[in-house]
């Protein structure tokens, strides 16, 4: 008896994971959830979609086994099914950046000229944090900081940073970080801080990459 139908079904099941990521909005949802769990309405706000469209994408991601959900009162809250999903997304993103020429062009159009924003590697930041001679600034939304953040980092969402610059004066160089290599929050934060006379650079990766590297993290609102 031929085992072709069984093999076809198996490989179709493998491909269902790729299908789950086979849409830009769903890929963006995975990028958001890599920071921590979020409610449906929070995800909708982050990706600029209606609740109906966001719920549809989340259901497809759940069907593909990439996300899980729980109820929190009347809210439905989603999270990545495992850390491996975040690793998969990072691998897909990196392969696209290396092998799809259009990605480089589109990334440049989205991120703009980064020539005025110097970066720091994760190992360098970890070393300097252990010495206490640098301020790590988490400029993601507060809810993502509360979910998990670099140990010792302070929270200052980029939208609030201009009114909080004076809190950072005289405390050493500031290293801003956000969601990942294609997140503009840290770039914007560095420009704001430098314009106000502070020494600032950005982390060359985001929080998920820091965590996957096994570097110190903290959960909850404290540091």
PLY file of the C-alpha trace (Angstrom):
ply
format ascii 1.0
element vertex 223
property float x
property float y
property float z
element edge 222
property int vertex1
property int vertex2
end_header
0.00 0.00 0.00
1.34 3.43 -0.91
2.15 5.76 1.97
1.89 8.80 -0.30
-1.34 10.18 1.21
0.08 9.92 4.73
3.30 11.63 3.70
1.37 14.36 1.89
-0.71 14.96 5.01
2.40 15.12 7.19
4.14 17.68 5.01
0.94 19.68 4.66
0.86 19.82 8.47
4.46 21.06 8.51
3.57 23.71 5.92
0.61 24.92 7.99
3.08 26.64 10.30
4.56 28.57 7.38
1.03 29.41 6.24
0.37 30.87 9.68
3.23 33.33 9.13
2.37 33.82 5.47
0.79 37.24 5.94
2.42 40.51 6.92
-0.09 41.35 9.62
0.24 37.92 11.21
4.03 38.21 11.13
3.68 41.60 12.85
1.43 40.05 15.49
4.08 37.44 16.25
6.64 40.25 16.51
4.41 42.06 19.04
3.70 38.91 21.06
7.43 38.14 21.21
7.53 41.01 23.74
4.88 39.45 25.97
1.21 38.53 26.02
-1.37 41.07 24.86
-5.15 41.32 24.64
-6.89 41.29 21.27
-7.68 45.01 21.44
-4.07 45.85 22.34
-2.80 43.81 19.40
-5.32 45.52 17.10
-4.05 48.94 18.19
-0.41 47.93 17.69
-0.92 46.65 14.13
-3.47 49.27 13.07
-6.22 46.80 12.25
-9.86 46.43 13.27
-10.78 44.07 16.10
-12.49 41.78 13.58
-9.44 41.52 11.32
-7.10 41.08 14.28
-9.25 38.34 15.77
-9.28 36.57 12.41
-5.49 36.66 12.17
-5.11 35.47 15.75
-7.43 32.53 15.12
-5.34 31.51 12.10
-2.17 31.76 14.16
-3.77 29.64 16.87
-4.87 27.05 14.29
-1.25 26.87 13.09
-0.13 26.23 16.66
1.83 29.47 16.92
-0.16 31.25 19.65
-2.23 30.32 22.69
-5.01 32.25 24.40
-6.55 32.64 27.83
-9.46 34.59 29.27
-8.90 37.49 31.63
-12.39 38.55 32.65
-14.09 39.68 29.45
-10.78 39.99 27.59
-9.04 37.34 25.53
-5.28 37.48 25.96
-2.82 35.89 23.52
0.80 34.80 23.87
3.27 32.90 21.72
2.85 29.14 22.07
6.52 28.76 23.09
9.90 30.43 22.86
10.52 28.36 19.74
7.90 30.44 17.91
9.93 33.57 18.63
13.03 31.79 17.36
11.16 30.76 14.20
10.07 34.34 13.55
13.63 35.61 14.05
14.93 32.97 11.62
12.32 33.85 8.98
13.15 37.53 9.34
16.89 36.90 9.09
16.56 34.65 6.03
14.41 37.28 4.32
16.93 40.00 5.13
19.77 37.89 3.72
18.12 36.48 0.62
15.29 38.81 -0.44
16.76 41.95 -1.96
13.51 43.85 -1.58
13.67 43.53 2.22
16.82 45.64 2.42
15.21 48.37 0.33
11.96 48.31 2.31
13.79 48.28 5.64
15.81 51.33 4.58
12.63 53.15 3.56
10.97 52.33 6.88
13.91 52.91 9.23
15.41 55.88 7.39
19.04 56.92 7.66
20.51 55.48 10.85
23.88 57.12 10.32
23.30 59.50 13.23
22.34 56.72 15.67
25.29 54.76 17.03
24.72 51.29 18.43
26.07 49.10 21.25
26.25 45.30 21.22
24.39 43.21 23.78
27.59 41.80 25.36
28.97 45.34 25.76
25.75 46.56 27.38
25.66 43.55 29.74
29.25 44.25 30.80
28.59 47.94 31.40
25.38 47.24 33.33
27.32 44.95 35.66
29.74 47.86 36.29
26.87 50.29 36.82
28.22 52.97 34.49
25.35 53.07 32.01
21.56 53.50 32.01
19.56 50.95 30.01
16.32 52.56 28.87
13.38 50.45 27.75
11.42 52.65 25.33
8.75 50.06 24.45
5.17 50.49 25.68
4.88 50.13 29.47
2.91 46.87 29.20
5.85 45.21 27.44
8.30 46.43 30.07
6.06 45.03 32.81
5.90 41.66 31.05
9.69 41.34 30.96
12.71 43.58 30.42
16.48 43.78 30.65
17.47 43.45 34.30
18.24 46.89 35.70
16.56 48.76 32.85
14.24 51.71 33.40
10.97 52.19 31.56
10.44 55.36 29.52
8.09 54.78 26.58
9.32 56.84 23.67
6.12 58.88 23.55
6.78 60.12 27.12
10.54 60.55 26.84
10.67 64.26 26.00
9.04 65.12 29.35
11.37 62.83 31.31
14.79 63.75 29.95
15.79 65.65 33.09
15.46 62.41 35.13
18.41 61.02 33.17
20.82 63.94 33.39
24.10 63.27 35.13
23.59 59.52 35.31
25.94 58.41 32.55
25.42 57.29 29.00
21.94 56.10 28.08
21.46 52.98 25.95
17.94 52.76 24.56
16.40 49.51 23.39
13.09 48.40 21.96
11.56 45.39 20.18
14.22 44.37 17.71
16.36 45.39 14.75
13.37 46.74 12.81
11.91 48.80 15.67
12.28 52.59 15.39
11.51 53.45 19.02
15.15 53.24 20.13
16.33 55.32 17.17
13.77 58.00 18.00
14.75 57.92 21.68
18.45 58.38 20.92
17.70 61.39 18.71
15.51 62.95 21.41
18.16 62.46 24.10
21.06 63.70 21.98
19.09 66.78 20.96
18.70 67.56 24.66
22.42 67.19 25.27
22.62 63.67 26.68
25.05 60.98 25.57
22.97 58.19 24.06
23.20 55.16 21.80
20.86 52.28 20.94
21.19 48.55 21.54
21.89 46.85 18.21
19.28 44.16 18.91
15.93 44.13 20.71
14.68 42.65 23.95
13.77 39.21 22.46
17.30 38.79 21.09
18.77 39.80 24.47
16.62 37.20 26.23
17.44 34.44 23.73
21.13 35.15 24.31
20.65 34.18 27.95
21.44 37.66 29.26
19.85 38.89 32.54
16.14 39.72 32.42
13.55 40.73 34.99
9.78 40.24 35.06
7.20 42.62 36.44
7.36 46.37 36.94
10.53 46.42 39.01
14.10 46.25 37.72
0 1
1 2
2 3
3 4
4 5
5 6
6 7
7 8
8 9
9 10
10 11
11 12
12 13
13 14
14 15
15 16
16 17
17 18
18 19
19 20
20 21
21 22
22 23
23 24
24 25
25 26
26 27
27 28
28 29
29 30
30 31
31 32
32 33
33 34
34 35
35 36
36 37
37 38
38 39
39 40
40 41
41 42
42 43
43 44
44 45
45 46
46 47
47 48
48 49
49 50
50 51
51 52
52 53
53 54
54 55
55 56
56 57
57 58
58 59
59 60
60 61
61 62
62 63
63 64
64 65
65 66
66 67
67 68
68 69
69 70
70 71
71 72
72 73
73 74
74 75
75 76
76 77
77 78
78 79
79 80
80 81
81 82
82 83
83 84
84 85
85 86
86 87
87 88
88 89
89 90
90 91
91 92
92 93
93 94
94 95
95 96
96 97
97 98
98 99
99 100
100 101
101 102
102 103
103 104
104 105
105 106
106 107
107 108
108 109
109 110
110 111
111 112
112 113
113 114
114 115
115 116
116 117
117 118
118 119
119 120
120 121
121 122
122 123
123 124
124 125
125 126
126 127
127 128
128 129
129 130
130 131
131 132
132 133
133 134
134 135
135 136
136 137
137 138
138 139
139 140
140 141
141 142
142 143
143 144
144 145
145 146
146 147
147 148
148 149
149 150
150 151
151 152
152 153
153 154
154 155
155 156
156 157
157 158
158 159
159 160
160 161
161 162
162 163
163 164
164 165
165 166
166 167
167 168
168 169
169 170
170 171
171 172
172 173
173 174
174 175
175 176
176 177
177 178
178 179
179 180
180 181
181 182
182 183
183 184
184 185
185 186
186 187
187 188
188 189
189 190
190 191
191 192
192 193
193 194
194 195
195 196
196 197
197 198
198 199
199 200
200 201
201 202
202 203
203 204
204 205
205 206
206 207
207 208
208 209
209 210
210 211
211 212
212 213
213 214
214 215
215 216
216 217
217 218
218 219
219 220
220 221
221 222
